[in-house]
Amino acid sequence: MQKKSVAVVIVSNGPGELATWVNPVVNELNKINESLCNEDEVNFTLRLVLVPCPNATGKEVIIANSWNKFELITESKSFWKLLIKPRSFANWPKKGVVIFLGGDQFWSILLAKRLGYVNITYAEWISRWPQWTNKIAAMNKKVKELVPKKYKYKCQIIGDLMADIKLDNARSIKNKEKHHIALLPGSKKAKLSVGIPFFLEIVDHIAEENKNINFIIPIAPTTDKSEYLFFQSEKNPIAKYYSSKIKTIKNIKDSCFDYVIETSKDTKIYLIKKHPCYEILKECDLAITTVGANTAELAAIALPMLVVLPTQHLNMMNAWDGIFGLIGKISLINRVLTFIVRYFYFKKKKFFAWPNIKSQRMIVPERIGNISPRNVAREVLFLLKNRDQLKSISNNLRNERGDIGAAKKLASMIINSIKKL
């Protein structure tokens, strides 16, 4: 009896999703595939389709290729060509399954329809297109509750893929003498232009009061140490509002860190290039972060965070990315946009951090507005002294996530779908 050939196509986008969603699911699928080798029932191959995403780094193909687990990997820039002419990339079996594991859920549905395959959507917070997907793998019961009643039959609660992260304990930073604070000033230039001088001053103020703290910055894949030097210099117009500067950045050998920054006030900040570096972050007491997808990743590992967004530099729109950066160079338009953002957008928007947005309550503290590094530093010091409050934040973050074992359950859903084809 000839084996049934089936394609398992995983749709994803950025390095975080590859590491925390795709890799554990692929590992479980490979375990199952090995156990099916001697069976005549089914034979499947793994393919990875990367989709357009503003948070992607361009290094996703290199990361995925290094695993040696995919028969085919298509780059995000080729996604539209793949939709139009899939056979220009490979021969596609008549039957298959497309699984959403990152990006926009609509892309996986579109690809599944184009290939004539079954679609499974992993929904961490919400299933956006339940009418068009075949099955929904929900992180927790809250996700299922949001699915319209007539589509609930498609939904199965599997748990939290992020809870299945395997940590490298050999890279431990923990010691009893020191607190550890993670700093996430952003990755794009618009955020770094404010974040680097602002965060440098925060750590200097903290260090003035407490020398017993290690500061750690996980460098985003889209940035490097040269940008830290640039954005604290006079070349960045925002830097003049802050007194803290970088004195040196030096390489570190035989350490889990790659560089150490020493500020003009002799505060040390350790930089790590590994991405993602959840095993390091999980050992921190607290994170100070700007808004963005990083708040979702910190929430996934239940790390207490203080979310900051200084709005006093909104007029510096010529430093922003995209269309805002272009039109922000025009003085009159700059002033109009600044007014609209400050007095309408920020006042209307209730929450900015992902865990707060998704739960619609203040799980992690947010400080938005004309805030100062000194005031942020005071709040950080207060939180470090109030361990029960940090523990409460961590517990609340954990309660919003799902159970462990999701990768194995999702792999089983995929295999069961294959057997029914």
Phi, psi and omega in degrees: 000129182282137180291146176280123181268126184226143176259130172255111186252119180258126178258127180210181185224293190252175182296326179296315179294321178299315184287320190259339179250305187292310186301312179296326179291317178298320178299318179292321178296321179294323176298316180293320180299321178297322180287342180264000186303323184269001179268151180270358192285314189207150174218122181235152176243152182258132177229145181242127177245116176270138186245158180302135181200131180293341181268359179289157184253345186090353181259006185297322180297318179298316180299310183294321178298326183293341180282336183056044183239354185245138175288327182213137173231126176248138182285159181298326181292344181261005188299316182291324176295322178298318179295319183287316185220074184300329184286352175285348179258325183186168169279135183248125176305156181296332182236148180184180181228134175250127183244128176277120176222044176138146180101217176260127182304332183295328181296320181291323177295317179299316180294319179298318178296319181296320182274346184076030183257163172288144179244132174239128180250122170277117184252107180283321182237322182202145172265111190278335184229058185297335181289338184251348177268156182273321180218149179238123175259105187267144179292319182207180184293333179297323178295317180295324180298332181279347178284130178306146187308318185287351179247001183299333180298339179280344193262133175231130177279121183247341183111197192249112179300327180292336179288346181266010180300130175267120184264146178271094184293344180292342182264033185294143177244359191288135166213158188284343185274339189239146164271158178230127179239127177271140179242125179233086185281356181120175181234329180275157186301321182299321179283321182294327181299327175267316188298318185293306178296324181293314182289326177301318181289326176302310185293326177295320178293320178295315183295332176299325184266331185215110180275359188264038185227135169261129178259135186229131174242116169281113184288128177296147182300337182274359182235169173213176187295334180297329179290329177294322177291319182296312188282352173259003183264177180291348177290340177261113184298339181282334184299334183293343180277357185229141187273336184285136180227168176266124177276313179212154165232121183236148174290150175239134177254153176055047180214161175284351177259158183256325181220162171229129173267138169242122182282172179295344178254019173070021174276136180259137177231127183263132182252140178231132183272336183303132180221130352283160181236054185298330180294331176282312183299322183297338181269358178281155177280329190195153173240141169252121188220154169276176181286161177136188183297337180297334178291331176288320180292320177295321178297323182296330178259013175057036178272121177303142183219153170246118185263125183237141175216091178288122184260006183287352181248024181299334180289348179275047185289345176291350176265356182282164177277160167068210187297325179298324179293324181288307183284341178291346178285343178272118191306310184296314180296322179303313181294321179295314180297319178299317179297314182297313181296316185288319189259351178240304184296308184291329180282330182279323184286127187276315182229155182238330179277141184304314181298328177287320179298314186287326181268348182057038173206162185277088177279314178247143181292139177240136176237101185243133177133203180278074185260155181248149176304323181296318180292323176297317179300318179298319181291322177298314179298322177296316181295321180296329179280342182248078186297329180295325179291319176297318179296321179296317178299314180300316179296319179295321177296317181295323181292336179280346181271183179254184182279167177283168177091010185294321183299316180294319180292320178294319177300320178295320176301318181295314181296317179298323178294321179297316183294339179271354181289000000 
